Amino acid sequence: MAKGHVERLKNGYRAKVYAGIDPISKKQIYLNGEVRETEEEAVADAGKLLKEAKSKRSPDRSATVAHLLDKWMEISDHELSTAVTNRGYIEQKLKPTIGEYTVRQFQERVDVLDELYNHLRQCSKLCHGKPMTDHRTNRPHDCQPRNKNGTPKANMRDCQPHVCKPMPTATITRINAIIQAAYGYAIAWNWADKNPGKLAHKGKVTKKKAPPHTPQEVAALINAAFEHDEDFGIQLWMSAITGGRRGEIISLRWRDIDLDDGLVCLDENYVVRDGKREFKGTKTDEDRWMSLDSFSVALLSALKARRVAALAQAGLKLKDDAHVFSPEPDGSTPWNPDTYTHRYERLAAKVGVTKPLKNLRHFNATELLKGGVDVATVAERLGHADGGVTTLRFYASGTRTADQRAAEQLSRDLLLHRSGNEGGRPTDLGAGGVEARRHKRRLLMRGKSAARDQ
């Protein structure tokens, strides 16, 4: 039988309900509410948790959507970053709105799901159109942080009045995917007969190409990085040269680099989410060997030599599995991915670059394709498993120089065919031939001028 009570904590009150014993692990199950400012709020939470505990004992009849989502998260095999993201959407968006419906009730309420998505398209927070405050933390706090003498604390923002901002359609689609996947399990368990996620109207997702860094911007970033910290400069250089993802560059180990043959292997991805650290495979679960240029080999060789010399002074050796980029002299631990991003953001602000770190992958793809490298090779270096479809659709941005070159080539071929002189220059352009030659000459000059401007 479910039992509940309210706990008195240092910072408020919390409901706690005993929900029986897990049939698999044989452990006692307790459901905890959120920390509340008043005891009355915690008592109300206890009533909701008691209903949830009841649904856990007879899930085929009275399981709530909240219980289904928890059970789905517990059973499904999610990677760390996916699990943390999904849990956030479940706790912040789904449970407060549809969590109390039973699974069988909600399978008929696609209208409620559509109403939720319509609200999120107008405001990403559940403001219900009413004035509210965007707090800087969920913990009990003073909305206007002050020192003991009453003066405002430096570098700490006040809680601000809420301003509605629409949620991206891609995020709404991801939330709907959670509903759809969880109800897929519910149908398999005979908790439900229909999947409302398949019938909901989540909106159309339109993906735009991210603007790549220009070569001038990348050069400015790398120069500034080398002036501040040579190791950081090499790390940024490797991101631009290889097009590796943030976690792939951070997780690089010396065993992944063959300095003699000029090769590097991207085979790991380092993820830190919600205080948990995880090394996993690349996004496609495939190792990517790629060639390095002579300058990159020289940079890495010098970096390795410095590390070896510094460790030798302490009587230590550099291990093969040591990380190339690490806050520790022996390379025992990698940088936190967020630390790399924050360092980049500070550097970018300093040199006046507004594009994010991840857009270096777009720069890499654009420059390689502009230089004549075939799409299959670029896709392989970037780790796109679809043979180049993703590379062209989202990562390769056309340049004016390349576009002008393509236009001139097509025009030249057509002019040669019109003249009947495919092997040489056009001799007879028909009526207006002289003017056509002049027009073509002006286009060529304009193209050369545009090329110089790039």
RODO-640064 format. One line per field, with one value per residue (C-alpha): residue in one letter; x, y, z. Coordinates in steps of 0.05 Angstrom, whole numbers, plus 5000, padded with zeros to 4 digits. Layout:
<sites>
fise = (A, ...)
px = (X, ...)
py = (Y, ...)
pz = (Z, ...)
</sites>
This chain:
<sites>
fise = (M, A, K, G, H, V, E, R, L, K, N, G, Y, R, A, K, V, Y, A, G, I, D, P, I, S, K, K, Q, I, Y, L, N, G, E, V, R, E, T, E, E, E, A, V, A, D, A, G, K, L, L, K, E, A, K, S, K, R, S, P, D, R, S, A, T, V, A, H, L, L, D, K, W, M, E, I, S, D, H, E, L, S, T, A, V, T, N, R, G, Y, I, E, Q, K, L, K, P, T, I, G, E, Y, T, V, R, Q, F, Q, E, R, V, D, V, L, D, E, L, Y, N, H, L, R, Q, C, S, K, L, C, H, G, K, P, M, T, D, H, R, T, N, R, P, H, D, C, Q, P, R, N, K, N, G, T, P, K, A, N, M, R, D, C, Q, P, H, V, C, K, P, M, P, T, A, T, I, T, R, I, N, A, I, I, Q, A, A, Y, G, Y, A, I, A, W, N, W, A, D, K, N, P, G, K, L, A, H, K, G, K, V, T, K, K, K, A, P, P, H, T, P, Q, E, V, A, A, L, I, N, A, A, F, E, H, D, E, D, F, G, I, Q, L, W, M, S, A, I, T, G, G, R, R, G, E, I, I, S, L, R, W, R, D, I, D, L, D, D, G, L, V, C, L, D, E, N, Y, V, V, R, D, G, K, R, E, F, K, G, T, K, T, D, E, D, R, W, M, S, L, D, S, F, S, V, A, L, L, S, A, L, K, A, R, R, V, A, A, L, A, Q, A, G, L, K, L, K, D, D, A, H, V, F, S, P, E, P, D, G, S, T, P, W, N, P, D, T, Y, T, H, R, Y, E, R, L, A, A, K, V, G, V, T, K, P, L, K, N, L, R, H, F, N, A, T, E, L, L, K, G, G, V, D, V, A, T, V, A, E, R, L, G, H, A, D, G, G, V, T, T, L, R, F, Y, A, S, G, T, R, T, A, D, Q, R, A, A, E, Q, L, S, R, D, L, L, L, H, R, S, G, N, E, G, G, R, P, T, D, L, G, A, G, G, V, E, A, R, R, H, K, R, R, L, L, M, R, G, K, S, A, A, R, D, Q)
px = (5000, 5026, 5043, 5066, 5090, 5121, 5194, 5219, 5284, 5331, 5306, 5233, 5186, 5184, 5133, 5158, 5115, 5131, 5108, 5124, 5180, 5210, 5194, 5262, 5313, 5271, 5289, 5240, 5212, 5204, 5175, 5201, 5168, 5201, 5226, 5170, 5169, 5105, 5081, 5013, 5047, 5085, 5020, 4988, 5049, 5041, 4970, 4994, 5050, 5001, 4961, 5025, 5044, 4976, 4987, 5053, 5016, 4966, 4998, 4954, 4893, 4915, 4987, 4997, 5035, 5086, 5097, 5102, 5155, 5195, 5190, 5211, 5272, 5290, 5286, 5307, 5381, 5399, 5469, 5488, 5475, 5409, 5385, 5400, 5366, 5304, 5298, 5299, 5242, 5202, 5209, 5201, 5150, 5113, 5101, 5073, 5024, 5003, 5035, 4971, 4931, 4927, 4960, 4894, 4860, 4915, 4917, 4851, 4874, 4915, 4881, 4916, 4983, 4969, 4950, 5016, 5057, 5019, 5037, 5110, 5112, 5094, 5133, 5184, 5163, 5097, 5077, 5003, 5004, 5010, 5064, 5119, 5192, 5249, 5290, 5365, 5360, 5308, 5334, 5307, 5343, 5340, 5317, 5363, 5429, 5463, 5523, 5516, 5523, 5463, 5501, 5486, 5533, 5579, 5574, 5507, 5445, 5378, 5317, 5283, 5210, 5191, 5192, 5161, 5208, 5184, 5212, 5245, 5204, 5262, 5257, 5182, 5194, 5243, 5192, 5141, 5191, 5194, 5118, 5118, 5174, 5144, 5075, 5109, 5130, 5060, 5027, 5076, 5059, 4984, 4978, 4951, 4921, 4939, 5000, 4980, 5051, 5040, 4977, 5001, 5016, 5086, 5101, 5150, 5225, 5267, 5342, 5387, 5460, 5503, 5548, 5621, 5678, 5717, 5791, 5806, 5765, 5797, 5866, 5850, 5824, 5885, 5935, 5902, 5900, 5974, 5990, 5952, 5965, 6003, 5971, 5902, 5924, 5943, 5876, 5839, 5883, 5866, 5791, 5797, 5843, 5807, 5735, 5729, 5671, 5686, 5685, 5728, 5783, 5782, 5787, 5848, 5904, 5976, 5964, 5914, 5969, 6021, 6072, 6117, 6063, 6024, 5958, 5907, 5849, 5785, 5755, 5726, 5678, 5682, 5616, 5603, 5530, 5496, 5562, 5573, 5633, 5632, 5678, 5638, 5647, 5641, 5572, 5574, 5610, 5666, 5740, 5763, 5835, 5855, 5919, 5954, 5993, 6067, 6054, 6004, 6054, 6107, 6060, 6041, 6113, 6135, 6078, 6095, 6169, 6151, 6107, 6161, 6214, 6171, 6153, 6226, 6246, 6199, 6223, 6159, 6143, 6088, 6039, 6009, 5938, 5953, 5907, 5938, 5899, 5895, 5899, 5946, 6020, 6016, 5953, 5915, 5849, 5819, 5792, 5718, 5682, 5646, 5714, 5737, 5673, 5679, 5753, 5734, 5676, 5721, 5773, 5720, 5692, 5762, 5775, 5703, 5680, 5607, 5603, 5603, 5658, 5618, 5617, 5691, 5665, 5627, 5690, 5728, 5676, 5669, 5743, 5757, 5701, 5721, 5791, 5767, 5766, 5713, 5650, 5662, 5730, 5702, 5644, 5692, 5736, 5676, 5646, 5583, 5560, 5512, 5564, 5561, 5487, 5493, 5558, 5526, 5459, 5481, 5556, 5579, 5565, 5576, 5624, 5618, 5685, 5665, 5597, 5626, 5676, 5619, 5579, 5638, 5654, 5582, 5579, 5646, 5624, 5558, 5594, 5642, 5585, 5548, 5610, 5618, 5691, 5692, 5767, 5783, 5753, 5687, 5693, 5621, 5570, 5516, 5479, 5507, 5571, 5616, 5572, 5568, 5645, 5647, 5593, 5631, 5696, 5661, 5635, 5704, 5734, 5678, 5692, 5765, 5749, 5700, 5754, 5803, 5750, 5739)
py = (5000, 5069, 5114, 5186, 5242, 5312, 5322, 5386, 5408, 5466, 5503, 5483, 5422, 5360, 5305, 5233, 5172, 5097, 5062, 4989, 4943, 4938, 4868, 4862, 4894, 4881, 4950, 4996, 5050, 5121, 5179, 5249, 5315, 5381, 5425, 5474, 5538, 5520, 5457, 5463, 5458, 5396, 5364, 5376, 5343, 5283, 5273, 5272, 5224, 5177, 5174, 5160, 5105, 5073, 5074, 5037, 4979, 4971, 5003, 4968, 5006, 5070, 5085, 5160, 5192, 5214, 5142, 5119, 5171, 5151, 5078, 5092, 5131, 5075, 5019, 5051, 5053, 5126, 5156, 5204, 5270, 5244, 5219, 5286, 5326, 5281, 5283, 5358, 5362, 5310, 5346, 5417, 5411, 5344, 5325, 5394, 5394, 5322, 5281, 5270, 5240, 5165, 5133, 5109, 5176, 5214, 5169, 5202, 5273, 5293, 5361, 5373, 5355, 5403, 5458, 5447, 5452, 5514, 5547, 5527, 5558, 5624, 5615, 5562, 5568, 5549, 5620, 5611, 5683, 5710, 5756, 5717, 5722, 5685, 5663, 5651, 5587, 5538, 5539, 5587, 5654, 5729, 5754, 5814, 5787, 5834, 5835, 5838, 5914, 5918, 5933, 5892, 5834, 5842, 5793, 5766, 5783, 5796, 5754, 5786, 5795, 5740, 5756, 5703, 5671, 5618, 5548, 5524, 5475, 5426, 5425, 5414, 5356, 5326, 5332, 5298, 5243, 5229, 5221, 5178, 5132, 5125, 5107, 5056, 5020, 5030, 4996, 4938, 4931, 4935, 4999, 5036, 5022, 5087, 5132, 5205, 5227, 5200, 5242, 5307, 5369, 5389, 5437, 5434, 5434, 5476, 5470, 5526, 5523, 5552, 5607, 5584, 5625, 5662, 5645, 5715, 5701, 5633, 5664, 5719, 5668, 5623, 5681, 5708, 5638, 5627, 5695, 5675, 5600, 5560, 5494, 5525, 5552, 5482, 5455, 5508, 5495, 5420, 5436, 5478, 5430, 5365, 5390, 5346, 5355, 5387, 5322, 5287, 5339, 5341, 5265, 5259, 5217, 5211, 5140, 5168, 5208, 5178, 5233, 5191, 5180, 5244, 5212, 5225, 5181, 5209, 5149, 5177, 5230, 5259, 5281, 5314, 5324, 5333, 5320, 5254, 5240, 5191, 5169, 5140, 5126, 5178, 5199, 5145, 5095, 5091, 5109, 5163, 5163, 5225, 5254, 5313, 5368, 5379, 5441, 5406, 5349, 5400, 5433, 5367, 5343, 5406, 5399, 5327, 5344, 5397, 5348, 5294, 5343, 5371, 5301, 5278, 5331, 5297, 5227, 5210, 5187, 5209, 5151, 5132, 5140, 5210, 5264, 5313, 5371, 5369, 5414, 5363, 5359, 5283, 5288, 5243, 5279, 5319, 5389, 5395, 5407, 5468, 5496, 5492, 5527, 5582, 5595, 5600, 5648, 5694, 5693, 5704, 5764, 5792, 5789, 5807, 5739, 5722, 5652, 5593, 5541, 5487, 5528, 5511, 5446, 5486, 5526, 5461, 5432, 5497, 5508, 5436, 5436, 5504, 5477, 5421, 5363, 5313, 5308, 5235, 5252, 5313, 5272, 5218, 5268, 5300, 5233, 5236, 5165, 5183, 5192, 5268, 5285, 5317, 5351, 5386, 5401, 5431, 5440, 5465, 5538, 5565, 5623, 5680, 5662, 5590, 5611, 5661, 5609, 5560, 5612, 5631, 5558, 5544, 5608, 5592, 5521, 5546, 5600, 5549, 5503, 5561, 5579, 5506, 5511, 5466, 5461, 5535, 5604, 5627, 5657, 5670, 5689, 5709, 5775, 5821, 5781, 5840, 5866, 5795, 5793, 5860, 5838, 5773, 5813, 5857, 5796, 5766, 5829, 5833, 5761, 5774, 5835, 5793, 5740, 5792, 5816, 5746)
pz = (5000, 4981, 5039, 5038, 5082, 5078, 5097, 5129, 5095, 5108, 5046, 5047, 5045, 5001, 4991, 4995, 4978, 4986, 4922, 4936, 4914, 4845, 4817, 4783, 4830, 4893, 4918, 4953, 4908, 4934, 4895, 4914, 4898, 4886, 4943, 4959, 4999, 5038, 5071, 5035, 4967, 4989, 5014, 4946, 4914, 4960, 4935, 4863, 4880, 4915, 4850, 4812, 4861, 4850, 4775, 4784, 4817, 4760, 4699, 4648, 4674, 4709, 4688, 4679, 4622, 4674, 4695, 4622, 4608, 4669, 4651, 4579, 4602, 4650, 4598, 4532, 4515, 4510, 4505, 4560, 4523, 4494, 4562, 4596, 4541, 4540, 4616, 4614, 4564, 4603, 4670, 4644, 4587, 4588, 4660, 4681, 4623, 4606, 4661, 4701, 4643, 4643, 4583, 4556, 4566, 4530, 4470, 4450, 4465, 4404, 4411, 4477, 4446, 4388, 4438, 4475, 4411, 4390, 4456, 4449, 4380, 4414, 4478, 4498, 4571, 4601, 4616, 4596, 4572, 4642, 4672, 4706, 4726, 4693, 4753, 4746, 4788, 4812, 4883, 4936, 4925, 4928, 4860, 4866, 4892, 4941, 4987, 5063, 5060, 5012, 4948, 4885, 4873, 4814, 4755, 4778, 4738, 4771, 4757, 4697, 4676, 4628, 4553, 4507, 4457, 4408, 4412, 4348, 4308, 4310, 4386, 4384, 4336, 4386, 4442, 4398, 4383, 4459, 4461, 4399, 4425, 4494, 4466, 4421, 4484, 4515, 4456, 4461, 4535, 4521, 4560, 4499, 4430, 4394, 4388, 4394, 4375, 4305, 4296, 4327, 4284, 4304, 4247, 4189, 4204, 4157, 4165, 4142, 4124, 4178, 4151, 4151, 4178, 4125, 4118, 4146, 4208, 4220, 4211, 4261, 4312, 4306, 4309, 4372, 4402, 4390, 4422, 4485, 4491, 4439, 4460, 4451, 4384, 4360, 4385, 4345, 4285, 4288, 4291, 4228, 4190, 4206, 4212, 4274, 4322, 4389, 4429, 4376, 4379, 4455, 4461, 4415, 4444, 4421, 4399, 4349, 4313, 4266, 4259, 4213, 4160, 4174, 4196, 4250, 4272, 4302, 4338, 4403, 4426, 4497, 4528, 4595, 4615, 4681, 4718, 4683, 4637, 4580, 4524, 4466, 4393, 4338, 4314, 4259, 4304, 4253, 4261, 4213, 4189, 4151, 4124, 4157, 4121, 4136, 4178, 4223, 4232, 4252, 4303, 4335, 4335, 4372, 4421, 4436, 4444, 4496, 4534, 4534, 4558, 4614, 4640, 4635, 4685, 4735, 4716, 4678, 4608, 4561, 4553, 4487, 4514, 4540, 4513, 4464, 4492, 4568, 4629, 4661, 4642, 4633, 4590, 4638, 4630, 4571, 4574, 4590, 4524, 4552, 4573, 4500, 4477, 4529, 4512, 4439, 4454, 4493, 4437, 4383, 4421, 4425, 4350, 4330, 4304, 4317, 4288, 4338, 4345, 4309, 4245, 4235, 4206, 4154, 4139, 4129, 4081, 4042, 4032, 4012, 3960, 3935, 3926, 3881, 3931, 3912, 3954, 3975, 4005, 4042, 4069, 4093, 4129, 4163, 4183, 4141, 4126, 4070, 4016, 4016, 4018, 4087, 4067, 4008, 4041, 4107, 4109, 4042, 4029, 3959, 3948, 3899, 3868, 3856, 3831, 3782, 3757, 3745, 3707, 3663, 3648, 3625, 3584, 3551, 3532, 3502, 3462, 3434, 3414, 3381, 3340, 3318, 3341, 3403, 3401, 3401, 3412, 3383, 3313, 3292, 3343, 3294, 3298, 3350, 3355, 3368, 3424, 3453, 3455, 3490, 3540, 3553, 3563, 3614, 3651, 3653, 3681, 3733, 3752, 3762, 3804, 3846, 3855, 3881, 3931, 3961)
</sites>
